[in-house]
Amino acid sequence: MIKIMLLFVFITTLLFSAVNVNRANSAQLQTLNGIGPTKAQEIIKYRKSHGGFKTVDELVNVKGIGPKTLIKMKYQVTIR
């Protein structure tokens, strides 16, 4: 029973604490796994020049973010 409750809390936290990469500022982006100040600025730069992200997977097009970084943060982000 305790494991089920912990799993519920974990999933709920993930769902309600997702960072919107189309709206987040640098500080908010830096809360994501693998994202520091430089990558946060690259996300903002990419977002401005491409009119926002249409999918989460598009983050791999940002300088400094590869498939491994995307895997680390994929469930922490949203585009809506």
N, CA, C and O atoms as a printed pandas DataFrame, in Angstrom:
     atom_number atom_name residue_name chain_id  residue_number  x_coord  y_coord  z_coord
0              1         N          MET        A               1    0.812   -1.195    0.000
1              2        CA          MET        A               1    0.000    0.000    0.000
2              3         C          MET        A               1    0.858    1.263    0.000
3              4         O          MET        A               1    0.558    2.225   -0.707
4              5         N          ILE        A               2    1.922    1.255    0.794
5              6        CA          ILE        A               2    2.804    2.417    0.850
6              7         C          ILE        A               2    3.474    2.646   -0.500
7              8         O          ILE        A               2    3.631    3.790   -0.929
8              9         N          LYS        A               3    3.869    1.570   -1.169
9             10        CA          LYS        A               3    4.501    1.710   -2.485
10            11         C          LYS        A               3    3.549    2.330   -3.488
11            12         O          LYS        A               3    3.963    3.155   -4.303
12            13         N          ILE        A               4    2.301    1.954   -3.442
13            14        CA          ILE        A               4    1.306    2.523   -4.348
14            15         C          ILE        A               4    1.126    4.005   -4.069
15            16         O          ILE        A               4    1.036    4.805   -5.001
16            17         N          MET        A               5    1.075    4.377   -2.804
17            18        CA          MET        A               5    0.932    5.786   -2.441
18            19         C          MET        A               5    2.137    6.591   -2.897
19            20         O          MET        A               5    1.979    7.698   -3.412
20            21         N          LEU        A               6    3.339    6.056   -2.716
21            22        CA          LEU        A               6    4.542    6.758   -3.154
22            23         C          LEU        A               6    4.567    6.914   -4.664
23            24         O          LEU        A               6    4.948    7.967   -5.176
24            25         N          LEU        A               7    4.167    5.883   -5.374
25            26        CA          LEU        A               7    4.100    5.952   -6.831
26            27         C          LEU        A               7    3.106    7.017   -7.268
27            28         O          LEU        A               7    3.381    7.775   -8.199
28            29         N          PHE        A               8    1.964    7.082   -6.614
29            30        CA          PHE        A               8    0.960    8.093   -6.923
30            31         C          PHE        A               8    1.503    9.502   -6.709
31            32         O          PHE        A               8    1.310   10.380   -7.550
32            33         N          VAL        A               9    2.176    9.716   -5.595
33            34        CA          VAL        A               9    2.764   11.028   -5.297
34            35         C          VAL        A               9    3.811   11.384   -6.345
35            36         O          VAL        A               9    3.856   12.522   -6.813
36            37         N          PHE        A              10    4.650   10.427   -6.715
37            38        CA          PHE        A              10    5.686   10.661   -7.713
38            39         C          PHE        A              10    5.075   11.050   -9.058
39            40         O          PHE        A              10    5.507   12.024   -9.674
40            41         N          ILE        A              11    4.088   10.308   -9.512
41            42        CA          ILE        A              11    3.446   10.591  -10.801
42            43         C          ILE        A              11    2.723   11.933  -10.762
43            44         O          ILE        A              11    2.796   12.707  -11.717
44            45         N          THR        A              12    2.033   12.207   -9.675
45            46        CA          THR        A              12    1.337   13.483   -9.532
46            47         C          THR        A              12    2.317   14.647   -9.570
47            48         O          THR        A              12    2.046   15.672  -10.195
48            49         N          THR        A              13    3.447   14.488   -8.906
49            50        CA          THR        A              13    4.475   15.529   -8.908
50            51         C          THR        A              13    4.975   15.778  -10.319
51            52         O          THR        A              13    5.127   16.927  -10.734
52            53         N          LEU        A              14    5.230   14.718  -11.051
53            54        CA          LEU        A              14    5.701   14.869  -12.429
54            55         C          LEU        A              14    4.676   15.587  -13.295
55            56         O          LEU        A              14    5.031   16.455  -14.093
56            57         N          LEU        A              15    3.418   15.231  -13.143
57            58        CA          LEU        A              15    2.375   15.823  -13.982
58            59         C          LEU        A              15    2.167   17.302  -13.698
59            60         O          LEU        A              15    1.929   18.087  -14.616
60            61         N          PHE        A              16    2.256   17.679  -12.443
61            62        CA          PHE        A              16    1.946   19.058  -12.083
62            63         C          PHE        A              16    3.163   19.965  -11.951
63            64         O          PHE        A              16    3.015   21.162  -11.708
64            65         N          SER        A              17    4.337   19.425  -12.104
65            66        CA          SER        A              17    5.515   20.265  -11.985
66            67         C          SER        A              17    6.290   20.369  -13.292
67            68         O          SER        A              17    7.444   20.797  -13.298
68            69         N          ALA        A              18    5.666   19.982  -14.391
69            70        CA          ALA        A              18    6.333   20.046  -15.686
70            71         C          ALA        A              18    6.636   21.500  -16.048
71            72         O          ALA        A              18    5.829   22.399  -15.812
72            73         N          VAL        A              19    7.801   21.703  -16.618
73            74        CA          VAL        A              19    8.229   23.031  -17.047
74            75         C          VAL        A              19    7.824   23.217  -18.512
75            76         O          VAL        A              19    8.147   22.389  -19.363
76            77         N          ASN        A              20    7.126   24.292  -18.788
77            78        CA          ASN        A              20    6.716   24.588  -20.158
78            79         C          ASN        A              20    7.893   25.250  -20.870
79            80         O          ASN        A              20    8.230   26.399  -20.587
80            81         N          VAL        A              21    8.515   24.521  -21.793
81            82        CA          VAL        A              21    9.701   25.046  -22.473
82            83         C          VAL        A              21    9.370   26.177  -23.437
83            84         O          VAL        A              21   10.280   26.857  -23.913
84            85         N          ASN        A              22    8.103   26.395  -23.735
85            86        CA          ASN        A              22    7.713   27.509  -24.589
86            87         C          ASN        A              22    7.467   28.791  -23.799
87            88         O          ASN        A              22    7.291   29.856  -24.389
88            89         N          ARG        A              23    7.452   28.699  -22.474
89            90        CA          ARG        A              23    7.170   29.874  -21.643
90            91         C          ARG        A              23    8.174   30.104  -20.525
91            92         O          ARG        A              23    8.249   31.206  -19.980
92            93         N          ALA        A              24    8.938   29.093  -20.179
93            94        CA          ALA        A              24    9.816   29.172  -19.005
94            95         C          ALA        A              24   10.956   30.169  -19.196
95            96         O          ALA        A              24   11.472   30.353  -20.298
96            97         N          ASN        A              25   11.330   30.804  -18.091
97            98        CA          ASN        A              25   12.500   31.671  -18.115
98            99         C          ASN        A              25   13.744   30.829  -17.838
99           100         O          ASN        A              25   13.645   29.620  -17.630
100          101         N          SER        A              26   14.873   31.446  -17.835
101          102        CA          SER        A              26   16.139   30.731  -17.658
102          103         C          SER        A              26   16.189   29.984  -16.327
103          104         O          SER        A              26   16.611   28.829  -16.281
104          105         N          ALA        A              27   15.766   30.630  -15.254
105          106        CA          ALA        A              27   15.804   29.986  -13.936
106          107         C          ALA        A              27   14.918   28.748  -13.886
107          108         O          ALA        A              27   15.298   27.734  -13.302
108          109         N          GLN        A              28   13.746   28.827  -14.492
109          110        CA          GLN        A              28   12.842   27.680  -14.512
110          111         C          GLN        A              28   13.423   26.541  -15.348
111          112         O          GLN        A              28   13.314   25.376  -14.966
112          113         N          LEU        A              29   14.031   26.865  -16.470
113          114        CA          LEU        A              29   14.639   25.846  -17.328
114          115         C          LEU        A              29   15.793   25.147  -16.615
115          116         O          LEU        A              29   16.034   23.960  -16.833
116          117         N          GLN        A              30   16.501   25.880  -15.768
117          118        CA          GLN        A              30   17.646   25.315  -15.052
118          119         C          GLN        A              30   17.243   24.314  -13.973
119          120         O          GLN        A              30   18.106   23.645  -13.404
120          121         N          THR        A              31   15.959   24.200  -13.683
121          122        CA          THR        A              31   15.504   23.185  -12.734
122          123         C          THR        A              31   15.426   21.801  -13.386
123          124         O          THR        A              31   15.239   20.798  -12.698
124          125         N          LEU        A              32   15.568   21.752  -14.701
125          126        CA          LEU        A              32   15.497   20.482  -15.438
126          127         C          LEU        A              32   16.813   19.725  -15.348
127          128         O          LEU        A              32   17.881   20.332  -15.276
128          129         N          ASN        A              33   16.735   18.408  -15.352
129          130        CA          ASN        A              33   17.938   17.572  -15.334
130          131         C          ASN        A              33   18.807   17.847  -16.549
131          132         O          ASN        A              33   18.336   17.775  -17.684
132          133         N          GLY        A              34   20.072   18.160  -16.313
133          134        CA          GLY        A              34   21.022   18.366  -17.401
134          135         C          GLY        A              34   21.029   19.757  -18.004
135          136         O          GLY        A              34   21.737   19.995  -18.982
136          137         N          ILE        A              35   20.254   20.688  -17.445
137          138        CA          ILE        A              35   20.176   22.043  -18.010
138          139         C          ILE        A              35   20.771   23.045  -17.031
139          140         O          ILE        A              35   20.300   23.202  -15.905
140          141         N          GLY        A              36   21.817   23.716  -17.492
141          142        CA          GLY        A              36   22.442   24.792  -16.732
142          143         C          GLY        A              36   22.160   26.107  -17.429
143          144         O          GLY        A              36   21.320   26.166  -18.327
144          145         N          PRO        A              37   22.854   27.168  -17.024
145          146        CA          PRO        A              37   22.609   28.498  -17.597
146          147         C          PRO        A              37   22.823   28.561  -19.117
147          148         O          PRO        A              37   22.041   29.191  -19.830
148          149         N          THR        A              38   23.864   27.919  -19.600
149          150        CA          THR        A              38   24.171   27.988  -21.042
150          151         C          THR        A              38   23.101   27.286  -21.867
151          152         O          THR        A              38   22.618   27.837  -22.856
152          153         N          LYS        A              39   22.734   26.087  -21.472
153          154        CA          LYS        A              39   21.708   25.356  -22.225
154          155         C          LYS        A              39   20.343   26.029  -22.096
155          156         O          LYS        A              39   19.551   26.013  -23.038
156          157         N          ALA        A              40   20.069   26.616  -20.945
157          158        CA          ALA        A              40   18.805   27.339  -20.774
158          159         C          ALA        A              40   18.726   28.493  -21.767
159          160         O          ALA        A              40   17.688   28.714  -22.391
160          161         N          GLN        A              41   19.834   29.231  -21.910
161          162        CA          GLN        A              41   19.854   30.335  -22.874
162          163         C          GLN        A              41   19.713   29.827  -24.308
163          164         O          GLN        A              41   19.084   30.483  -25.138
164          165         N          GLU        A              42   20.288   28.673  -24.602
165          166        CA          GLU        A              42   20.159   28.085  -25.942
166          167         C          GLU        A              42   18.714   27.677  -26.228
167          168         O          GLU        A              42   18.238   27.823  -27.354
168          169         N          ILE        A              43   18.020   27.171  -25.217
169          170        CA          ILE        A              43   16.607   26.820  -25.385
170          171         C          ILE        A              43   15.797   28.072  -25.690
171          172         O          ILE        A              43   14.960   28.063  -26.592
172          173         N          ILE        A              44   16.035   29.135  -24.955
173          174        CA          ILE        A              44   15.318   30.394  -25.169
174          175         C          ILE        A              44   15.632   30.958  -26.551
175          176         O          ILE        A              44   14.735   31.424  -27.254
176          177         N          LYS        A              45   16.893   30.917  -26.935
177          178        CA          LYS        A              45   17.316   31.400  -28.250
178          179         C          LYS        A              45   16.624   30.609  -29.368
179          180         O          LYS        A              45   16.108   31.193  -30.321
180          181         N          TYR        A              46   16.618   29.282  -29.240
181          182        CA          TYR        A              46   15.974   28.426  -30.249
182          183         C          TYR        A              46   14.475   28.730  -30.298
183          184         O          TYR        A              46   13.895   28.861  -31.376
184          185         N          ARG        A              47   13.871   28.837  -29.149
185          186        CA          ARG        A              47   12.429   29.093  -29.054
186          187         C          ARG        A              47   12.056   30.395  -29.758
187          188         O          ARG        A              47   11.068   30.455  -30.490
188          189         N          LYS        A              48   12.864   31.441  -29.527
189          190        CA          LYS        A              48   12.584   32.735  -30.147
190          191         C          LYS        A              48   12.760   32.695  -31.662
191          192         O          LYS        A              48   11.973   33.292  -32.396
192          193         N          SER        A              49   13.781   32.001  -32.124
193          194        CA          SER        A              49   14.055   31.993  -33.561
194          195         C          SER        A              49   13.175   31.018  -34.339
195          196         O          SER        A              49   13.088   31.127  -35.562
196          197         N          HIS        A              50   12.522   30.071  -33.669
197          198        CA          HIS        A              50   11.683   29.089  -34.357
198          199         C          HIS        A              50   10.205   29.182  -33.988
199          200         O          HIS        A              50    9.404   28.342  -34.397
200          201         N          GLY        A              51    9.852   30.192  -33.223
201          202        CA          GLY        A              51    8.445   30.364  -32.864
202          203         C          GLY        A              51    7.931   29.349  -31.858
203          204         O          GLY        A              51    6.735   29.059  -31.829
204          205         N          GLY        A              52    8.805   28.812  -31.045
205          206        CA          GLY        A              52    8.413   27.854  -30.025
206          207         C          GLY        A              52    8.598   26.418  -30.462
207          208         O          GLY        A              52    8.893   26.130  -31.623
208          209         N          PHE        A              53    8.421   25.533  -29.514
209          210        CA          PHE        A              53    8.568   24.103  -29.761
210          211         C          PHE        A              53    7.207   23.508  -30.080
211          212         O          PHE        A              53    6.216   23.816  -29.418
212          213         N          LYS        A              54    7.163   22.667  -31.080
213          214        CA          LYS        A              54    5.925   21.988  -31.442
214          215         C          LYS        A              54    5.824   20.621  -30.774
215          216         O          LYS        A              54    4.725   20.112  -30.552
216          217         N          THR        A              55    6.981   20.027  -30.453
217          218        CA          THR        A              55    7.025   18.763  -29.716
218          219         C          THR        A              55    8.183   18.828  -28.723
219          220         O          THR        A              55    9.119   19.606  -28.903
220          221         N          VAL        A              56    8.116   18.018  -27.689
221          222        CA          VAL        A              56    9.198   17.936  -26.712
222          223         C          VAL        A              56   10.463   17.391  -27.389
223          224         O          VAL        A              56   11.573   17.828  -27.086
224          225         N          ASP        A              57   10.287   16.450  -28.296
225          226        CA          ASP        A              57   11.438   15.846  -28.979
226          227         C          ASP        A              57   12.247   16.853  -29.796
227          228         O          ASP        A              57   13.411   16.597  -30.105
228          229         N          GLU        A              58   11.661   17.972  -30.143
229          230        CA          GLU        A              58   12.353   19.023  -30.893
230          231         C          GLU        A              58   13.509   19.638  -30.095
231          232         O          GLU        A              58   14.365   20.318  -30.663
232          233         N          LEU        A              59   13.533   19.400  -28.787
233          234        CA          LEU        A              59   14.615   19.925  -27.953
234          235         C          LEU        A              59   15.988   19.413  -28.391
235          236         O          LEU        A              59   16.999   20.057  -28.109
236          237         N          VAL        A              60   16.044   18.279  -29.069
237          238        CA          VAL        A              60   17.352   17.771  -29.528
238          239         C          VAL        A              60   17.950   18.672  -30.602
239          240         O          VAL        A              60   19.132   18.540  -30.921
240          241         N          ASN        A              61   17.170   19.576  -31.161
241          242        CA          ASN        A              61   17.677   20.524  -32.152
242          243         C          ASN        A              61   18.386   21.717  -31.507
243          244         O          ASN        A              61   19.013   22.520  -32.199
244          245         N          VAL        A              62   18.286   21.829  -30.188
245          246        CA          VAL        A              62   18.927   22.923  -29.457
246          247         C          VAL        A              62   20.400   22.572  -29.257
247          248         O          VAL        A              62   20.743   21.448  -28.891
248          249         N          LYS        A              63   21.261   23.558  -29.506
249          250        CA          LYS        A              63   22.699   23.361  -29.316
250          251         C          LYS        A              63   22.988   22.904  -27.887
251          252         O          LYS        A              63   22.586   23.550  -26.919
252          253         N          GLY        A              64   23.694   21.777  -27.776
253          254        CA          GLY        A              64   24.080   21.266  -26.472
254          255         C          GLY        A              64   23.127   20.238  -25.881
255          256         O          GLY        A              64   23.417   19.652  -24.838
256          257         N          ILE        A              65   21.988   20.014  -26.538
257          258        CA          ILE        A              65   21.039   19.014  -26.045
258          259         C          ILE        A              65   20.984   17.865  -27.041
259          260         O          ILE        A              65   20.564   18.022  -28.187
260          261         N          GLY        A              66   21.414   16.728  -26.572
261          262        CA          GLY        A              66   21.380   15.530  -27.400
262          263         C          GLY        A              66   20.358   14.550  -26.867
263          264         O          GLY        A              66   19.631   14.855  -25.922
264          265         N          PRO        A              67   20.300   13.376  -27.467
265          266        CA          PRO        A              67   19.324   12.367  -27.043
266          267         C          PRO        A              67   19.432   11.982  -25.562
267          268         O          PRO        A              67   18.412   11.758  -24.910
268          269         N          LYS        A              68   20.643   11.904  -25.031
269          270        CA          LYS        A              68   20.799   11.516  -23.623
270          271         C          LYS        A              68   20.238   12.584  -22.684
271          272         O          LYS        A              68   19.586   12.260  -21.690
272          273         N          THR        A              69   20.488   13.840  -22.997
273          274        CA          THR        A              69   19.948   14.925  -22.172
274          275         C          THR        A              69   18.430   14.946  -22.276
275          276         O          THR        A              69   17.739   15.139  -21.275
276          277         N          LEU        A              70   17.912   14.748  -23.479
277          278        CA          LEU        A              70   16.463   14.729  -23.659
278          279         C          LEU        A              70   15.829   13.617  -22.831
279          280         O          LEU        A              70   14.788   13.833  -22.209
280          281         N          ILE        A              71   16.426   12.455  -22.812
281          282        CA          ILE        A              71   15.895   11.341  -22.017
282          283         C          ILE        A              71   15.832   11.719  -20.540
283          284         O          ILE        A              71   14.861   11.394  -19.857
284          285         N          LYS        A              72   16.876   12.412  -20.041
285          286        CA          LYS        A              72   16.925   12.814  -18.624
286          287         C          LYS        A              72   15.785   13.753  -18.246
287          288         O          LYS        A              72   15.277   13.702  -17.126
288          289         N          MET        A              73   15.383   14.614  -19.188
289          290        CA          MET        A              73   14.427   15.661  -18.833
290          291         C          MET        A              73   13.070   15.540  -19.507
291          292         O          MET        A              73   12.171   16.332  -19.226
292          293         N          LYS        A              74   12.907   14.570  -20.386
293          294        CA          LYS        A              74   11.695   14.466  -21.199
294          295         C          LYS        A              74   10.404   14.507  -20.383
295          296         O          LYS        A              74    9.437   15.153  -20.787
296          297         N          TYR        A              75   10.384   13.836  -19.261
297          298        CA          TYR        A              75    9.155   13.781  -18.466
298          299         C          TYR        A              75    9.027   14.940  -17.487
299          300         O          TYR        A              75    8.099   14.986  -16.680
300          301         N          GLN        A              76    9.958   15.866  -17.566
301          302        CA          GLN        A              76    9.885   17.069  -16.727
302          303         C          GLN        A              76    9.389   18.273  -17.513
303          304         O          GLN        A              76    9.183   19.342  -16.939
304          305         N          VAL        A              77    9.195   18.115  -18.812
305          306        CA          VAL        A              77    8.844   19.260  -19.658
306          307         C          VAL        A              77    7.520   19.050  -20.376
307          308         O          VAL        A              77    7.044   17.930  -20.561
308          309         N          THR        A              78    6.957   20.170  -20.768
309          310        CA          THR        A              78    5.754   20.179  -21.578
310          311         C          THR        A              78    5.865   21.322  -22.575
311          312         O          THR        A              78    6.688   22.222  -22.410
312          313         N          ILE        A              79    5.042   21.283  -23.600
313          314        CA          ILE        A              79    5.034   22.380  -24.573
314          315         C          ILE        A              79    3.716   23.144  -24.501
315          316         O          ILE        A              79    3.518   24.101  -25.249
316          317         N          ARG        A              80    2.819   22.739  -23.617
317          318        CA          ARG        A              80    1.499   23.385  -23.502
318          319         C          ARG        A              80    1.367   24.126  -22.207
319          320         O          ARG        A              80    0.326   24.727  -21.943
